[in-house]
Amino acid sequence: MDIKDEDIPDPHLALIGKRRTFYSLHLEGAKTPDVWATIDAFLADILAQTKGALIDVQANKWETATKQGLVAHDVAQPRKPHWMTFWFKDGARFHATGFADLLTTLGTILPAAVPRRLGLTGPLQGKVTNGDTAPLVDTFQTNGDIILRSAAPFGDVLVSVPSAKRFEEYNPRHFARRDHLLGTVAFAFKPKLFEDKAATTALFRAFETLSLQLDVVYAEIRTDNDMPGGTGWFWNGLPHGPVLARCIGPDDCGVWPDAVTAGRRIGPNHVVERAGRDATLLPSPPREMVLPLLDGGDRRSAPKLAPVFPFDYVYGEDTYYW
């Protein structure tokens, strides 16, 4: 269909340039990940061949062969950062070699996320120069409370990992030693990252690669949220709320069959799910698996666990795991 300027909504004119041949696609019914993959491949091929522009009215998004973004985004309203977060068990391995391995993987797949500044307090005085992350690794192994920041479109990098080294400074009977703890690594990034297709592809590739490399219990990409889900070291259930993507480890795969069916297997023990092209976020995990709401109570008492908690953990006043 050939159209005139007056037929085109104002927010779309700047996006389509001089293109005036119009095709409309309507997709109906529920879509499995395989169907979405086929649709994505088809549309990517069309955009590459025609040098066209695709506008998704339902999702309020646009894309070309190389770029993508939101239609008529209100830049006057600052948007909260997105977060890519990983939770894992083996803090000792991460402290010894895992942090260095993570930086190597990022440098290969997603170099923009490699921290550029570091320090023990703000403002951050330390810098990574010429891509040499060895001083960063040395600082982390000496003091795990290091503060990290990457260059735009990334930002703060939160690293909170329990290990024998970290607990050297804790009282032998510290309450945290009795709790169920996981290591956490979280990357903040600006929503603008998704306007670049290559960066988006690299982000999801890094998400899957690091999920396997860290052997995660759970990982997610969460949008428009002040902070990543969960409560730092303390792991008492899955984070609540919808997400853009998640990776489920073997513990939760055993008690969450719907996610295993809906997702895609990566490696022998993990399943990954991603939101579809229609931009509908993945729903919150089942209520019985979600982290119970905290009431500000004393953490020195028995932790409140999700009703379905597939881990070999039993609280005891005199049982110390760390």
C-alpha positions in Angstrom: 0.0 0.0 0.0 1.4 3.4 -1.0 0.6 6.1 1.6 0.9 9.8 2.0 2.3 11.9 4.8 -1.1 12.8 6.2 -1.8 9.1 6.6 1.1 8.6 8.9 1.0 9.4 12.7 3.4 12.2 13.6 5.6 10.0 15.9 6.2 7.6 13.0 7.3 10.1 10.4 10.8 10.7 11.7 11.3 7.0 12.0 10.4 5.9 8.5 12.2 8.7 6.6 11.2 8.6 2.9 9.8 5.1 3.0 6.2 5.2 1.7 5.3 1.6 0.9 3.4 0.1 3.7 2.6 -3.5 4.7 0.6 -4.5 7.8 1.2 -7.8 9.7 -1.2 -9.2 12.2 -0.2 -12.0 14.6 -2.8 -13.9 16.6 -2.7 -16.5 19.3 -0.2 -17.6 21.8 3.4 -18.1 20.6 6.0 -20.6 21.8 9.7 -19.6 21.9 10.3 -21.5 18.7 7.5 -19.7 16.9 8.9 -16.3 18.1 12.3 -17.3 16.9 10.9 -18.1 13.4 9.0 -14.8 13.4 12.1 -12.8 14.5 14.2 -14.5 11.8 11.6 -13.8 9.1 11.3 -10.1 10.1 15.1 -9.6 10.4 15.5 -11.0 6.8 12.8 -8.7 5.5 14.3 -5.6 7.1 17.8 -6.5 5.8 16.5 -7.1 2.3 14.3 -4.0 2.0 16.2 -1.6 4.3 12.8 -1.1 5.8 11.5 0.1 9.2 9.2 -2.0 11.4 6.8 -0.3 13.8 5.2 -2.5 16.4 2.1 -0.5 17.4 1.2 -2.9 20.3 4.6 -2.7 21.9 5.2 0.9 20.9 8.6 -0.1 19.5 10.4 0.5 16.2 13.3 -1.3 14.5 15.4 -1.4 11.4 18.1 -3.9 10.4 20.6 -2.3 12.8 18.7 -0.1 15.2 15.6 -0.3 17.5 13.9 1.8 20.2 10.6 3.1 21.6 8.2 5.2 19.6 7.8 8.8 20.9 9.6 8.0 24.2 9.2 10.8 26.7 12.8 11.7 27.4 11.7 14.3 29.9 10.9 11.6 32.4 14.1 9.8 33.6 13.7 6.1 33.4 14.9 3.7 36.1 17.9 1.5 35.2 17.5 -2.0 34.2 19.4 -4.8 36.0 21.0 -8.0 34.9 21.6 -10.1 38.0 23.1 -13.5 38.8 22.8 -15.6 42.0 25.1 -18.6 42.6 26.3 -20.9 45.3 30.1 -21.3 45.0 31.4 -18.1 46.5 34.8 -19.6 47.2 35.4 -20.4 43.5 34.2 -17.0 42.5 36.5 -15.4 45.0 39.5 -17.5 43.8 39.0 -17.4 40.0 35.4 -16.7 39.1 35.6 -12.9 39.2 38.6 -12.9 36.9 36.8 -15.4 34.6 33.7 -13.2 34.6 35.7 -10.2 33.5 37.4 -12.2 30.7 34.0 -13.3 29.4 32.6 -9.8 29.5 35.7 -8.5 27.7 35.0 -11.0 24.9 31.2 -10.8 24.6 30.1 -7.5 26.2 33.2 -5.3 26.7 31.0 -2.2 27.6 30.0 -3.9 30.8 33.6 -4.4 32.1 34.1 -2.0 35.1 36.1 1.1 34.3 36.2 2.6 37.8 36.7 1.1 41.3 37.1 2.0 44.9 36.4 1.1 48.5 34.4 4.3 49.0 33.0 7.0 46.8 34.0 8.9 44.8 35.7 6.2 42.9 39.4 7.0 42.4 40.7 3.7 40.9 40.6 3.3 37.1 41.0 0.4 34.7 43.6 1.5 32.2 44.3 -0.1 28.8 41.8 -2.9 29.5 44.1 -4.3 32.3 41.7 -5.7 34.9 44.4 -7.4 37.0 44.5 -4.6 39.6 40.7 -4.8 39.8 40.9 -8.6 40.5 43.7 -8.1 43.1 41.6 -5.4 44.9 38.5 -7.6 44.9 40.4 -10.6 46.4 41.8 -8.3 49.1 38.5 -6.6 49.9 35.2 -8.1 48.6 33.4 -4.8 49.4 34.8 -3.2 46.4 32.6 -0.6 44.5 32.6 -0.9 40.7 31.2 1.2 37.9 31.1 0.6 34.1 30.9 3.1 31.3 27.6 4.1 29.7 25.2 2.5 28.8 26.1 0.4 31.8 26.5 1.8 35.4 26.9 0.4 38.8 28.2 -3.2 39.2 27.2 -4.8 42.5 29.3 -7.7 43.8 28.2 -9.4 47.0 29.7 -12.8 47.5 29.9 -14.8 50.7 33.0 -16.9 51.1 35.4 -18.2 53.8 37.6 -15.2 53.0 34.7 -12.7 53.6 33.7 -14.4 56.9 37.2 -14.1 58.4 36.2 -10.8 59.9 32.9 -12.0 61.3 32.2 -13.3 64.7 32.1 -17.2 64.7 28.5 -17.0 65.9 27.4 -14.2 63.6 23.7 -14.7 62.6 24.5 -14.6 58.9 26.5 -17.8 59.3 23.3 -19.7 60.0 21.3 -18.4 57.0 21.0 -19.7 53.4 23.3 -17.4 51.4 24.2 -17.0 47.7 26.6 -14.9 45.8 25.2 -12.0 43.8 26.6 -10.1 40.8 24.3 -7.4 39.3 24.9 -5.0 36.4 22.8 -1.8 36.0 22.3 -0.5 32.5 20.3 2.2 30.7 17.2 1.3 28.7 18.9 3.1 25.8 21.0 0.0 25.3 18.0 -1.8 23.7 18.1 0.8 20.8 21.2 -0.9 19.5 20.5 -4.4 18.0 24.1 -5.6 18.3 24.3 -4.5 21.9 21.0 -6.2 22.7 22.2 -9.4 21.1 25.5 -9.2 23.1 23.6 -8.6 26.3 21.5 -11.7 26.0 24.5 -13.8 24.8 26.4 -12.6 27.9 23.4 -13.4 30.1 23.3 -17.0 28.9 27.1 -17.5 28.9 27.5 -16.1 32.4 24.5 -18.1 33.8 26.3 -21.3 32.8 29.7 -20.1 33.8 28.6 -19.1 37.3 26.3 -22.2 37.5 23.5 -19.9 38.7 20.7 -20.8 41.0 18.7 -18.1 39.2 19.4 -15.1 37.0 17.2 -12.4 35.5 17.1 -9.2 33.4 14.7 -6.9 35.2 13.4 -3.7 33.7 12.3 -0.4 35.3 13.2 -1.3 38.8 15.2 0.6 41.4 17.3 -2.4 42.4 17.7 -6.0 41.4 15.3 -8.5 43.0 16.3 -10.5 46.1 18.0 -9.4 49.3 21.7 -9.6 48.8 23.4 -12.6 50.3 20.2 -13.9 51.9 18.3 -16.3 49.5 14.9 -17.3 50.9 13.0 -17.6 47.6 12.8 -16.3 44.0 12.4 -12.5 43.4 8.9 -11.3 42.8 7.6 -9.5 39.7 7.8 -9.7 35.9 11.1 -9.9 34.1 12.4 -9.6 30.6 14.5 -12.8 30.8 15.4 -15.4 33.4 17.6 -18.4 33.7 16.5 -21.2 36.1 19.0 -23.5 37.7 18.7 -27.2 38.4 17.2 -26.8 41.9 14.2 -24.7 40.7 13.8 -26.7 37.5 12.9 -29.7 39.6 9.9 -27.9 41.1 8.9 -25.5 38.3 7.8 -27.7 35.4 5.9 -24.9 33.6 9.0 -22.9 33.2 11.0 -25.9 32.0 8.3 -26.5 29.4 8.0 -22.9 28.3 11.8 -22.2 28.2 14.8 -23.3 26.3 17.4 -25.7 27.7 21.0 -24.3 27.8 23.7 -26.6 29.0 22.7 -29.8 30.9 21.0 -28.2 33.9 19.6 -24.8 33.1 16.6 -23.3 31.3 16.3 -19.8 29.9 13.1 -17.9 29.1 12.9 -14.5 27.3 10.0 -12.2 26.7 8.5 -12.4 23.2 8.5 -9.8 20.4 5.2 -8.5 21.7 7.1 -7.1 24.7 5.0 -8.9 27.2 7.2 -9.5 30.2 7.5 -13.0 31.7 5.2 -13.3 34.7 6.3 -13.4 38.3 7.3 -16.9 39.5 4.6 -19.0 41.3 3.6 -17.5 44.6 4.7 -20.6 46.5 8.3 -20.1 45.2 8.6 -16.4 45.8 10.6 -14.7 48.5 8.2 -14.0 51.4 7.5 -10.3 52.1 9.9 -9.1 54.8 8.3 -7.3 57.8 11.5 -5.7 59.1 11.9 -8.5 61.6 15.1 -9.5 63.3 17.3 -11.6 61.0 18.8 -13.3 64.0 15.7 -15.5 64.2 14.8 -18.3 61.8 14.5 -16.9 58.2 11.1 -16.9 56.4 11.5 -19.2 53.4 9.3 -19.6 50.4 6.8 -22.5 50.9 8.5 -24.4 48.0 12.3 -24.1 48.8 14.2 -26.8 46.9 17.5 -26.5 48.8 19.2 -28.7 51.4 19.0 -26.2 54.1 17.6 -26.4 57.7 17.9 -23.6 60.1 19.2 -24.3 63.6 20.3 -22.0 66.4 23.6 -23.8 66.6 24.0 -24.8 63.0 26.6 -22.7 61.1 27.0 -23.1 57.4 29.7 -20.5 57.0 
